[in-house]
Amino acid sequence: MVDNKTLIEVAYATPAKQLILECQVETGTSARDAVAISGINQHFSEIDLENCELGVFGKAIPADYELQDGDRIEIYRPLIADPKEIRRQRAAQGLKMKKGGGALNQD
């Protein structure tokens, strides 16, 4: 008899709480459907199941990605700030400090 089940994990984390749920889904189940089946949104009501970004072992995947046995689906939280913009702001502050004179005048 052929087993039509795939064993996967669904992971989500906030700064205060992390959770990995193990579950079995039908072979061919999409990542988005597996997240819904896992019931993880019962532990984290803020998860937007329809629009959240997903990944498998740290690599972004489309919602219709067909799961492989042993995959860990990661649900990504939206970014609070754009990392490129933060780096620009830090670089600009560094330039101000160099120009603005952290050094004392020695006359």
BELPERA-V794217 format. One record per residue. N is the residue number from 1. RES is the residue in one small letter. SS is DSSP state (h for helix, s for strand, l for the rest). D_FIRST is the distance of its C-alpha to the first C-alpha in Angstrom with 2 decimals. Layout:
N & RES & SS & D_FIRST
N & RES & SS & D_FIRST
This chain:
1 & m & l & 0.00
2 & v & l & 3.82
3 & d & l & 6.52
4 & n & l & 9.40
5 & k & s & 12.00
6 & t & s & 14.92
7 & l & s & 17.32
8 & i & s & 20.90
9 & e & s & 24.44
10 & v & s & 27.22
11 & a & s & 30.76
12 & y & s & 34.20
13 & a & s & 37.61
14 & t & l & 41.16
15 & p & l & 44.16
16 & a & l & 43.92
17 & k & l & 40.21
18 & q & s & 36.93
19 & l & s & 33.41
20 & i & s & 29.91
21 & l & s & 27.06
22 & e & s & 23.51
23 & c & s & 20.83
24 & q & s & 17.29
25 & v & s & 17.16
26 & e & s & 14.89
27 & t & l & 14.44
28 & g & l & 17.58
29 & t & l & 19.74
30 & s & s & 23.36
31 & a & h & 25.40
32 & r & h & 27.79
33 & d & h & 25.19
34 & a & h & 23.63
35 & v & h & 27.18
36 & a & h & 27.69
37 & i & h & 24.44
38 & s & h & 25.42
39 & g & l & 28.58
40 & i & h & 30.79
41 & n & h & 33.55
42 & q & h & 34.08
43 & h & l & 35.41
44 & f & l & 37.29
45 & s & l & 38.73
46 & e & l & 40.40
47 & i & l & 37.22
48 & d & l & 37.44
49 & l & l & 33.77
50 & e & l & 34.76
51 & n & l & 36.97
52 & c & l & 36.19
53 & e & s & 35.74
54 & l & s & 32.47
55 & g & s & 31.59
56 & v & s & 28.93
57 & f & l & 30.43
58 & g & l & 33.94
59 & k & s & 33.50
60 & a & s & 34.01
61 & i & s & 31.24
62 & p & l & 31.31
63 & a & l & 29.90
64 & d & l & 27.29
65 & y & l & 25.98
66 & e & s & 22.19
67 & l & l & 20.99
68 & q & l & 19.40
69 & d & l & 17.61
70 & g & l & 20.59
71 & d & l & 23.15
72 & r & s & 26.08
73 & i & s & 27.60
74 & e & s & 31.32
75 & i & s & 33.44
76 & y & s & 36.94
77 & r & l & 40.08
78 & p & l & 42.79
79 & l & l & 45.56
80 & i & l & 48.79
81 & a & l & 50.92
82 & d & l & 50.56
83 & p & h & 50.48
84 & k & h & 52.66
85 & e & h & 55.28
86 & i & h & 55.38
87 & r & h & 56.00
88 & r & h & 58.78
89 & q & h & 60.42
90 & r & h & 60.33
91 & a & h & 61.77
92 & a & h & 64.52
93 & q & h & 65.41
94 & g & h & 65.61
95 & l & h & 68.07
96 & k & h & 70.20
97 & m & h & 70.44
98 & k & h & 71.56
99 & k & h & 74.14
100 & g & h & 75.20
101 & g & l & 76.57
102 & g & l & 75.01
103 & a & l & 77.81
104 & l & l & 81.32
105 & n & l & 84.36
106 & q & l & 86.42
107 & d & l & 89.97
